[in-house]
Amino acid sequence: MDWIRLSKSGKDLTGLKGRLIEVTEEELKKHNKKDDCWICIRGFVYNVTSYMEFHPGGEDELMRAAGSDGTDLFDQVHRWVNYESMLKECLVGRMAVKPAIPKGKLWHL
């Protein structure tokens, strides 16, 4: 079965039954194995586990970004690829935004 057929099959490729979640850095790091692989690209998190066998560069290339932000790696290799369309059925959610500490405002304990 090719990737397009699988992605249009209605199968739950996120593992979340259609729910979108806010993903923390800690949660993303947990999904770093071939049988449970999430990757962040430009702030969006995708469960690419089902895509592993279809990736032209092979599993090893995807595993380089497993459980982390793979934006830089992705841009080095295939900036031109429309990943949003290709992986839309794998979208887990967005990365959680960390609160910023304003410059000059350091907290002392």
C-alpha positions as CSV (number, residue, x, y, z in Angstrom):
1,M,0.0,0.0,0.0
2,D,1.4,3.4,-0.9
3,W,1.5,6.4,1.4
4,I,-1.3,8.3,-0.4
5,R,-3.7,5.4,-0.1
6,L,-2.8,4.8,3.5
7,S,-3.2,8.5,4.4
8,K,-6.6,8.6,2.8
9,S,-7.8,5.3,4.2
10,G,-9.3,6.8,7.4
11,K,-6.9,4.9,9.6
12,D,-5.9,6.9,12.7
13,L,-2.3,7.8,11.9
14,T,-1.9,10.1,14.9
15,G,-2.7,7.5,17.6
16,L,-4.9,10.2,19.2
17,K,-8.3,9.4,17.6
18,G,-8.6,12.7,15.8
19,R,-7.8,14.9,18.8
20,L,-5.2,17.6,18.4
21,I,-3.1,18.3,21.5
22,E,-0.6,20.8,22.7
23,V,2.8,19.0,22.9
24,T,5.4,19.9,25.5
25,E,9.1,19.4,24.8
26,E,9.1,16.6,27.5
27,E,6.2,14.8,25.7
28,L,7.9,15.1,22.3
29,K,11.1,13.6,23.6
30,K,9.2,10.4,24.7
31,H,8.3,9.6,21.1
32,N,11.8,8.8,19.8
33,K,11.6,5.2,18.6
34,K,10.9,3.6,15.3
35,D,7.6,2.2,16.5
36,D,6.6,5.5,18.2
37,C,8.1,8.5,16.4
38,W,7.0,12.1,16.6
39,I,8.8,14.9,14.9
40,C,8.2,18.7,15.1
41,I,8.5,20.8,12.0
42,R,7.9,24.6,12.3
43,G,6.0,24.2,15.6
44,F,3.7,21.4,14.4
45,V,4.1,17.9,15.7
46,Y,3.6,14.9,13.5
47,N,3.4,11.2,14.3
48,V,5.5,9.8,11.5
49,T,5.6,6.2,12.7
50,S,3.3,5.0,9.9
51,Y,5.3,7.0,7.3
52,M,8.6,5.3,8.2
53,E,8.4,2.7,5.5
54,F,7.4,5.2,2.8
55,H,10.1,7.8,3.5
56,P,12.4,7.9,0.4
57,G,15.5,8.5,2.6
58,G,14.6,5.5,4.8
59,E,13.9,5.1,8.5
60,D,17.4,6.2,9.6
61,E,16.9,9.6,8.1
62,L,13.6,10.2,9.9
63,M,15.1,8.8,13.1
64,R,17.6,11.6,13.1
65,A,14.8,14.0,14.1
66,A,12.8,11.5,16.3
67,G,11.4,13.1,19.4
68,S,12.8,16.5,18.6
69,D,12.4,19.6,16.4
70,G,13.5,18.5,13.0
71,T,12.9,21.8,11.2
72,D,16.6,22.5,10.5
73,L,17.3,19.0,9.3
74,F,14.2,19.1,7.1
75,D,15.1,22.4,5.6
76,Q,18.6,21.1,4.8
77,V,17.3,18.2,2.9
78,H,13.9,19.0,1.5
79,R,12.8,22.6,2.1
80,W,10.7,22.3,-1.2
81,V,8.5,19.4,0.1
82,N,4.9,20.2,1.0
83,Y,5.0,18.3,4.3
84,E,1.8,20.0,5.6
85,S,-0.2,18.3,2.9
86,M,1.7,15.0,2.9
87,L,1.6,14.6,6.7
88,K,-1.8,16.3,7.5
89,E,-3.3,12.9,8.6
90,C,-0.3,12.5,11.0
91,L,-0.8,15.9,12.8
92,V,-0.7,15.5,16.5
93,G,-0.8,19.2,17.4
94,R,1.3,22.2,18.1
95,M,4.2,22.6,20.3
96,A,3.4,24.3,23.7
97,V,4.8,27.8,23.9
98,K,7.2,28.4,26.7
99,P,6.5,31.6,28.7
100,A,9.2,34.2,27.9
101,I,11.0,36.0,30.7
102,P,11.2,39.7,29.8
103,K,14.8,41.0,29.4
104,G,16.1,42.4,32.6
105,K,13.6,40.6,34.7
106,L,15.4,37.8,36.4
107,W,13.7,36.0,39.2
108,H,15.8,35.5,42.3
109,L,14.9,32.7,44.8
